[in-house]
Amino acid sequence: MNGGMPLLRTTDRGFARAFARLREHRAADAERADAVARSIVDAVRRRGDRALLEYTRRFDGVALTPASLQVPADALRAAERALSPSVRAALRLAARRIRAFHARQRQTSWRYRDASGLLLGQQVIPLQRVGVYVPGGHAAYPSSVLMNVIPARVAGVDEVVMVSPAGRDGHAPAVLAAARIAGVSAVYRVGGAQAVAALAYGTRTIPRVDKIVGPGNAFVQAAKRQVYGQVDIDSTAGPSEVLVIADATAKAAWVAADLLAQAEHGSGDECALLLTPSRRLAVAVQAEIARQLPALPRRADIARVLRRRSAVVVVRHLDEAVELAEQVAPEHLELLVRDPARLTARFRNAGAIFQGPYAPAPLGDYVAGPNHVLPTGGSARFFSPLGTYDFVKRTSVVGGSAAALRRLGPTVETLAALEGYQAHAAAIRVRFER
């Protein structure tokens, strides 16, 4: 094992079992997270701001009052001004590209009149208020602000409120600046399950929202699951993943760098996989990982991921690589092969597909334009990336006329009687009784 990343072959005895283990997600502390989140959510639901402030003091070490929960608007403006010109330009460029991409996803209302004479259609309506959760603590994620807020604004959401734990030193200026650039309506200095509960049920200070989006730790994810139904949620995101399919044309140094980048996220449960029919490339990538890893600041965290949930897999051919990738349904799928566009058409299960050597996953994380909030844990089989469509709801419209109801009414009466609903049938008949 070179570089801490094991080499597997699909022809090995026991490969299927070993490959399945790489795709398993730890359930450690899941029950505890659910229990803790449940008690916090219930307390905030019952006691509002009082519970919210108590948990913020207990978990974040920050003493707040209802009056100091919200970050002043002038603090957002000051944070943007305080950025270096290069950082400010980078955030604005990313915001423009994200906005341009998501504008293409806008849905519009539609109507038509069918042969019976009924007017039918669908009314597309933006949500009124959305809550965005942004992780805080030791790291700053301005990209998460942009990716979660901008699609909501493009969809036409009236109000986007953001919650993020400030910590003793306050918010990172880049996070506050990103909130202003993305168009956040208000920022609150709270995080954890208590912030999720405040968004779901509302408090005297924090307004109740219609939907909660954004990543967070196990307690945040547990709280989101528990308030679903009271509000909508995007998903309960798991650890990040990348699966690289590479043939003999790929550069080992580039493949290794992409695998290391995904292992850098820091939870310890990230997954990085390489599938290649080239034994020579597989060995070269292992050597490159061993060479590149020592220079990375987060090498200890990365090494843990490489040992636990990563592998270089030698497949018999690209067809087998496609089959395995479809089983994984990865969050990020990189195609470093001779003809990536042709191979792309064969996939139906991936959060995002990155074609060719000059489209690494980090490009999509920050500035390409498509959303970096992607389905994880195999949920790409049925989930889509976060988008403008996630911030609207659809209402059916039916417009009748006497002639249309006279044509269709007898069928309604027949079906209603079949199901034993005589009042349904009567609601049709009464309109034509003399």
TANOR-V658424 format. One record per residue. PSI is psi in radians with two decimals (999 if undefined). D_CENTER is the distance of its C-alpha to the mean C-alpha in Angstrom with 1 decimal. Layout:
{{PSI:D_CENTER} {PSI:D_CENTER}}
This chain:
{{1.99:33.4} {2.37:33.0} {0.23:30.4} {0.12:29.2} {2.00:27.4} {2.66:29.1} {2.17:30.5} {2.70:30.4} {2.41:32.1} {-0.31:31.4} {-0.12:35.2} {2.56:35.4} {2.34:36.4} {0.16:33.5} {-0.79:30.8} {-0.71:28.9} {-0.75:28.9} {-0.68:27.9} {-0.66:25.0} {-0.63:23.7} {-0.62:23.9} {-0.47:21.7} {-0.07:18.9} {2.55:19.5} {2.41:17.3} {2.39:19.3} {0.20:19.9} {2.33:21.9} {0.14:22.1} {-0.75:19.7} {-0.70:22.6} {-0.76:23.5} {-0.72:20.1} {-0.77:20.2} {-0.78:23.8} {-0.80:23.3} {-0.66:20.4} {-0.75:22.5} {-0.65:25.5} {-0.82:23.6} {-0.76:22.0} {-0.71:25.5} {-0.75:27.2} {-0.64:25.2} {-0.67:25.5} {-0.65:29.3} {0.03:30.1} {-2.28:27.6} {-0.62:28.0} {-0.85:30.5} {-0.70:28.2} {-0.79:25.3} {-0.63:27.8} {-0.79:29.2} {-0.62:26.0} {-0.71:25.1} {-0.70:28.6} {-0.79:28.4} {-0.61:25.1} {-0.16:24.7} {0.47:28.4} {2.15:28.3} {2.00:30.9} {2.88:29.9} {2.87:31.6} {-0.62:30.3} {-0.41:31.6} {0.13:29.6} {-0.69:26.2} {2.40:25.2} {2.21:25.1} {2.56:27.9} {-0.61:27.1} {-0.38:29.7} {-0.59:27.8} {-0.77:24.8} {-0.73:27.4} {-0.66:29.2} {-0.71:26.1} {-0.72:25.6} {-0.52:29.3} {-0.26:29.3} {2.65:27.0} {2.65:28.9} {-0.63:29.3} {-0.70:27.4} {-0.75:24.3} {-0.75:24.5} {-0.67:25.0} {-0.78:22.0} {-0.72:19.6} {-0.67:21.4} {-0.80:21.2} {-0.75:17.5} {-0.75:17.2} {-0.74:19.7} {-0.71:18.1} {-0.74:14.6} {-0.75:16.7} {-0.74:18.8} {-0.83:16.3} {-0.36:14.6} {-0.51:18.1} {-0.22:18.8} {-0.04:16.3} {2.43:18.4} {2.55:19.9} {2.72:23.5} {2.72:25.7} {2.73:28.4} {2.64:31.8} {2.76:34.5} {2.17:37.8} {-3.11:38.5} {-0.45:41.9} {-0.26:42.7} {-0.03:42.4} {2.45:39.2} {2.11:36.9} {2.65:33.3} {-3.01:30.0} {2.29:26.5} {2.12:25.7} {2.09:22.2} {2.20:21.7} {2.61:19.0} {2.67:17.9} {-0.77:20.3} {2.30:18.3} {2.46:14.7} {2.33:13.8} {2.18:11.4} {2.24:11.3} {2.10:11.9} {2.63:13.2} {-2.33:16.9} {-2.30:19.8} {-0.33:20.9} {2.77:18.2} {2.35:17.1} {1.20:13.8} {-0.51:14.8} {-0.61:12.4} {-0.62:9.5} {-0.89:11.9} {-0.79:12.4} {-0.50:9.0} {-0.57:8.3} {-0.78:12.0} {-0.78:13.5} {-0.61:12.0} {-0.76:13.2} {-0.72:16.5} {-0.62:16.9} {-0.31:16.6} {0.28:19.4} {2.34:18.1} {-0.73:21.1} {2.22:19.8} {1.99:16.7} {2.54:17.3} {2.36:15.7} {2.45:16.4} {2.27:16.6} {2.24:19.3} {-0.54:22.0} {3.03:24.1} {-0.46:27.8} {0.10:27.6} {-3.11:25.4} {2.64:22.2} {2.32:21.9} {-0.63:23.4} {-0.61:20.7} {-0.78:18.0} {-0.68:20.5} {-0.73:21.4} {-0.63:17.9} {-0.73:17.7} {-0.78:21.0} {-0.67:20.2} {-0.36:17.1} {0.59:19.2} {2.44:18.2} {-0.68:21.0} {2.56:21.3} {2.31:20.1} {2.50:21.1} {0.83:22.0} {2.69:20.5} {-2.93:17.8} {-3.02:17.3} {-0.52:17.7} {-0.60:20.3} {-0.68:18.2} {-0.77:15.9} {-0.70:19.2} {-0.73:20.6} {-0.66:18.0} {-0.71:18.3} {-0.31:22.1} {2.57:23.2} {-3.10:25.9} {-0.52:28.9} {-0.72:27.0} {2.19:23.3} {2.60:22.9} {2.45:21.2} {3.00:18.1} {-0.44:17.0} {2.53:13.2} {2.25:11.1} {2.83:7.6} {2.67:6.6} {2.97:6.9} {3.09:10.5} {-3.02:13.3} {-0.61:14.7} {-0.65:16.4} {-0.78:13.6} {-0.69:11.7} {-0.74:15.1} {-0.69:15.8} {-0.73:12.8} {-0.69:14.1} {-0.46:17.6} {-0.07:17.2} {2.31:15.5} {-0.71:18.4} {-0.68:19.6} {2.92:16.5} {2.74:13.5} {2.83:10.0} {-1.04:6.6} {3.06:6.5} {1.69:7.9} {2.48:6.1} {-2.97:9.2} {2.64:11.0} {2.69:10.3} {2.58:12.5} {2.43:14.8} {2.11:17.6} {2.22:20.3} {2.11:23.1} {2.48:26.1} {-2.95:29.7} {-0.22:32.8} {-0.23:32.2} {2.62:29.3} {2.19:30.1} {-0.67:29.7} {-0.65:29.0} {-0.76:26.0} {-0.81:24.6} {-0.75:25.1} {-0.66:23.5} {-0.67:20.3} {-0.75:20.3} {-0.66:21.1} {-0.72:18.4} {-0.53:15.7} {-0.12:17.8} {-0.19:17.9} {-0.58:14.8} {-0.09:17.1} {-0.39:16.1} {-0.17:18.6} {0.15:16.6} {2.80:15.1} {2.23:16.4} {2.09:18.3} {2.44:20.5} {2.23:23.2} {2.14:24.9} {2.47:28.1} {-0.07:31.5} {1.91:33.2} {-0.64:34.6} {-0.77:35.7} {-0.72:32.2} {-0.83:30.9} {-0.69:33.6} {-0.64:33.2} {-0.71:29.5} {-0.76:30.4} {-0.68:33.0} {-0.67:30.8} {-0.75:28.2} {-0.55:31.3} {-0.71:32.4} {-0.54:29.3} {-0.79:27.9} {-0.39:30.8} {-0.11:30.1} {2.35:26.5} {-0.59:26.3} {0.58:23.7} {-0.61:25.8} {-0.78:26.3} {-0.72:22.6} {-0.76:22.1} {-0.65:25.3} {-0.71:24.1} {-0.74:21.1} {-0.63:23.4} {-0.64:25.8} {-0.84:23.5} {0.73:20.9} {2.72:21.9} {2.64:24.7} {2.10:26.6} {2.14:27.5} {2.02:30.5} {2.90:30.4} {-0.55:33.4} {2.97:32.1} {-0.53:29.0} {-0.71:29.1} {-0.62:28.6} {-0.74:25.6} {-0.78:24.0} {-0.78:24.8} {-0.72:23.3} {-0.65:20.0} {-0.58:19.7} {-0.70:20.2} {-0.66:17.4} {1.10:14.8} {2.75:13.2} {-0.94:9.8} {2.24:12.2} {2.01:15.6} {2.34:18.4} {1.66:21.7} {1.23:24.5} {3.02:27.3} {-0.70:30.2} {1.35:28.8} {-0.58:25.0} {-0.71:24.9} {-0.66:27.1} {-0.55:25.0} {-0.69:21.8} {-0.23:23.4} {-0.08:23.7} {2.46:20.0} {-0.18:18.2} {1.52:15.6} {2.51:13.1} {-0.81:9.7} {2.46:11.6} {2.23:15.4} {2.03:17.2} {2.08:20.9} {2.98:23.7} {-0.29:24.6} {0.34:23.8} {1.12:20.1} {2.75:18.6} {-0.65:14.9} {-0.44:15.4} {-0.73:16.5} {-0.46:13.1} {-0.50:11.6} {-0.87:13.9} {-0.12:16.1} {-0.80:16.1} {-0.84:14.4} {2.73:11.7} {2.48:8.1} {0.02:6.9} {1.80:3.1} {2.73:4.4} {2.42:6.1} {3.02:8.2} {0.51:11.7} {-0.03:13.1} {-0.05:10.9} {-0.17:10.9} {-0.42:14.3} {-0.12:13.2} {2.78:9.6} {2.88:8.6} {2.70:6.3} {2.43:5.6} {3.11:9.2} {-0.61:12.5} {-0.31:13.2} {-0.14:10.7} {0.33:13.1} {2.79:16.3} {2.76:18.3} {2.31:21.2} {2.23:24.7} {2.54:27.4} {2.24:30.8} {2.10:34.1} {2.10:37.4} {3.03:40.6} {2.82:44.3} {-0.72:47.4} {-0.74:47.9} {-0.73:44.4} {-0.58:44.6} {-0.63:48.1} {-0.74:46.8} {-0.31:43.8} {-0.81:45.1} {-0.61:47.2} {-0.69:44.2} {-0.78:42.3} {-0.73:45.4} {-0.82:45.7} {-0.66:42.1} {-0.75:42.4} {-0.65:45.6} {-0.60:44.2} {0.02:41.6} {0.36:44.2} {1.46:43.0} {-0.56:46.3} {-0.56:45.2} {-0.80:42.6} {-0.70:45.5} {-0.56:47.7} {-0.40:45.3} {-0.87:45.9} {-0.69:49.6} {-0.42:50.4} {-0.23:49.5} {0.16:52.3} {2.42:55.0} {999:58.2}}
